[in-house]
Amino acid sequence: MSSTVGGGAAPAAGAAARLGFKPGMVIQELGWEDDTDDELRVAIEDAIDADMVDGDYGNVVDAVVLWWRAGDGDLVDGLVDSLTDLVAGGSIWLFTPKVGRPNTVDPADVAEAAPIAGLSTTTTIAVSADWSATKLVAPKH
């Protein structure tokens, strides 16, 4: 009953693996709305073998998944808020709509906002048909 041959889960599972999520990790999800990629969300939860936690979690998390769209407000504020529960050495994966999709975020805006929030961008990957993910980390001191 649990086999999903041809169901499209494999690309999402591959994306979750490329994000570096492993069983036992605590992943906080912020910015969820109706347009988020549910297949990708399920693949992430499968990868960590748990549900993602929300902004009310109140404990440290290993990584943050931040869904962000043009019009969601000030990206710097969103990134700073994402740091609240993040463990030292953890990362923020900023999920934004791909170029050409509704509400896409200009990569220059991400490049500008990250250092103001005290973060460095390391990599950007495609994680689904409609979403890209940019990894943001606090610079090592």
N, C-alpha and C positions, 0 to 999 in steps of 0.2 A: 504494500500500500504506500510505502514512503518513497518509491522510486519516481523520479521526475525526468525520465528520459525524454528529451526534446521539449521540455517545459520551459526552457530559457533560464533555469537556475544556474547552470554552469558558468555563464559569463558573470553573473552577479557574485557567485562564489569565488571566482577568480579575482574579481575586483576586491572582495573582502580580504582575500589572502594577500594581495598586493599592498593593502593598507597596513599590513603587519599585525592584524588583530589575532590573538591566540586565546584558547580556552583559559578561563580564569581571570581574564582582564575585565576591569570595570570601565565601560564606555558610557560617557554621558552624551545624550543627544539633545541638542538645542535647535530651535528654529523649525521644528516639525510643522508642516502644514499639509493640506490636501494634495499638493503637487509633488511631494517627496516621492522617491522611488521605493515602493514597498518591497520589490524583489531584492533590492540592495539592502534595505533595512533587515529583512529576514536573513539574508546571507551573512550580514555582520553579526546578528544574534546567534546564528548557527556557528560562526567562527569562534565566538567567545563562550558559547554554550550557556548563554544566559540572556535575559532581556537587557536592553540598554536602560540606563537610568535617566531621569529628567533633571531639570534645574533645581528641584526641591530635595535632591538626594542628601545633601548635607555632609558628605564625607569625601575623602580624596578619590579621584578617578585617574585611571592610567592614560586615558585619551578622551578628547572631546570631538564629536561630530557636530559641526555647526552648519546647518542648511541656511544659505544666505542668498537673497535675491535683491536686485536693484529695487529700491523703494522700501527696504526693510529698516531703514534708518541709517545711523552713523556706523559704518563698519568698524571704526576704531573702538567705539563703545561696545559693539558686539563682541569684538575680540577680547577686550579687557574683561568683560563679563564672563567670557569663556574660561578665563584663567582662574576664576574664583576657587574651584574645587580641584584644579589640575595638580597632580603630584609633580614635584621637581623632576625634570627630565622627561616629562610627558609631552605629548604633541596634540595640536589642534588640527583636525582635518576640516578645512573649509570647503564645503560642497556648494558650488555655484552652477547655475544653468549654463550649458555650453553656449559658445558664440552662435548667434542666429536663433536661439531659443528665446521665448518671452522672459523678460526680467533678468537677462544676462548681466553679469557684473564685469566691468572693464578690468582686465588684468592689471592695468596701470593703477587702478584704485586699490587693488589688493597689495601691490608692490609699495604703494605710498602708505597705506594704513598699517601694515605689519610692523615696520620699525617704530612707528609712533606708539603702538601698543606694546613695544618691547619684544617683538618677535622677528624671526628671520624666516623667509620662505625657502624651502629646500627643494621641493619637487611638485609637479602638477601632473596628474594622470587622469585619463578618462575612466570613469567608474560605471557609467551606464549610457544609454542612448542620449539622455538629456542632461546629464550632470558630469561636471569635472570636479576633481578634488585637489586642493593645494595643501601640502603639509607645512604647518607653521610650528616652529620650536623657539623656545627661549634661548638666546645665545649663551654659550658656555662662558663662564667667567674665570 
